[in-house]
């Protein structure tokens, strides 16, 4: 996220001696991106963050692909995914390509027995059900229903849930996740026409500094494989940090919809961007106010992108028989639009209470075996009158 933040104690100059009150050295670490050219932060540890004691077994996390080349529209019933105790084991890829993995998760227990970092991808966690605390070596973030959690690649974290009823929609991006460029000026500040601003973005707080030696299990995702390392010191031993590269939270409820006299296209809902896909938020809003407007979206062809819609809550007016947790896939190459009767129902309506997350990818998505287990089997022909 391109604005400066700091927590804890840091020295007045970079790359200089920094000691504790008792005279012990702190150890500096650059947490950077794109070599030394991208966003970065400087962290100061009580112990060297490089002390590996043991390397354990590896686990292949490659998703099982059912359909490599797909042109069929699907509806997956996400809440039918069984809950699992462990956070990582519950993460289930449903739609994937070389740019992004889209997954569902229903973890029942907090992740307290190990630490995790994804060195392959930035992670975007959307919290559909549940609340708790995202704990990282750069500070903690409270989360609740409707929050997006943006976790940069390489971030060491744990998740603590307040209950055993949790549902997450997860986007793993192999390209950096940014706020849309058109919302920012050349300094990086979010502009007046942006649907959210820096005040809406929650940065890490409550930096926890642990001064512990022992055996600390770290699970690290690299090239689709989960590696398991045992470190000699507690990963959350940071006394302070500053910079631009850190996790943050943004609530979908703080997204301010852009409306107009006639129907506005999907880019007005854009919330995040990468070079390979975009993420949009469909939120409660007033409908178009031209006297002859048709609030329902017009039929459109996906020439360049696969469209994924994750339905969160409310009445999604362009669809029939859609419920919370459903995922629709409209692949590039065929037109789609409102279900029969949806356009007519929308005329004269003044507002919508829909809440949904959309991911539009610029390359085709593959369908996993796990996704087919959630398929309703009939969505592709639901436009027949």
URCOR-V911597 format. One record per backbone hydrogen bond with DSSP energy under -0.5 kcal/mol. CO is the residue of the C=O (numbers start at 1). NH is the residue of the N-H. If there is no record, write none. Layout:
# URCOR-V911597
{{CO NH} {CO NH}}
This chain:
# URCOR-V911597
{{1 3} {5 243} {7 241} {13 16} {18 26} {20 23} {24 20} {26 28} {27 45} {29 31} {29 43} {30 32} {31 41} {33 38} {34 37} {39 33} {40 244} {41 31} {41 43} {42 242} {43 29} {43 45} {44 239} {44 240} {45 27} {48 51} {50 52} {51 53} {51 232} {54 230} {59 226} {63 65} {64 369} {67 367} {68 70} {74 329} {75 376} {76 78} {76 327} {77 80} {78 81} {84 108} {85 109} {86 90} {87 91} {88 91} {91 93} {92 104} {94 368} {95 102} {96 366} {99 174} {100 97} {101 103} {101 172} {102 94} {102 95} {103 170} {104 92} {105 168} {106 84} {110 112} {115 219} {116 157} {117 119} {117 221} {118 154} {122 173} {123 125} {123 151} {124 126} {124 171} {125 127} {125 149} {126 128} {126 169} {127 146} {129 167} {131 162} {132 143} {133 135} {133 160} {134 136} {134 141} {135 158} {136 139} {139 136} {140 205} {141 134} {143 132} {144 147} {146 252} {147 127} {148 150} {148 250} {149 125} {149 151} {150 152} {150 248} {151 123} {152 155} {155 157} {156 137} {157 116} {158 135} {159 111} {159 161} {160 133} {164 166} {167 128} {167 129} {168 105} {168 170} {169 126} {170 103} {170 172} {171 124} {171 173} {172 101} {172 174} {173 122} {176 178} {178 273} {180 183} {181 184} {183 191} {185 188} {189 185} {191 194} {195 256} {197 200} {198 201} {200 202} {201 203} {202 249} {205 140} {207 209} {208 210} {209 211} {210 212} {212 234} {214 216} {215 217} {216 231} {217 115} {218 220} {218 229} {219 117} {220 222} {220 227} {221 119} {222 225} {224 61} {225 222} {225 227} {226 59} {227 220} {227 229} {228 56} {229 218} {229 231} {230 53} {230 54} {231 216} {232 214} {235 237} {236 210} {237 46} {239 9} {240 44} {241 7} {242 42} {243 5} {244 246} {247 204} {248 150} {249 202} {250 148} {251 254} {252 255} {255 257} {257 259} {260 289} {261 290} {265 268} {266 269} {267 270} {269 281} {272 279} {273 178} {276 362} {277 274} {278 360} {279 271} {279 272} {280 358} {281 283} {282 356} {285 352} {290 293} {293 295} {297 338} {300 336} {301 303} {302 333} {306 308} {306 361} {307 330} {308 359} {309 311} {309 328} {310 357} {311 325} {313 355} {314 316} {315 317} {316 319} {318 339} {323 326} {325 78} {326 311} {327 76} {328 309} {329 74} {329 331} {330 307} {331 334} {334 302} {336 300} {339 342} {339 343} {341 345} {342 346} {343 347} {344 347} {346 349} {350 287} {352 285} {355 312} {355 313} {356 282} {357 310} {358 280} {359 308} {359 361} {360 278} {361 306} {366 96} {367 66} {367 67} {368 372} {369 373} {371 374} {372 375} {374 77} {378 381} {379 382} {381 384}}
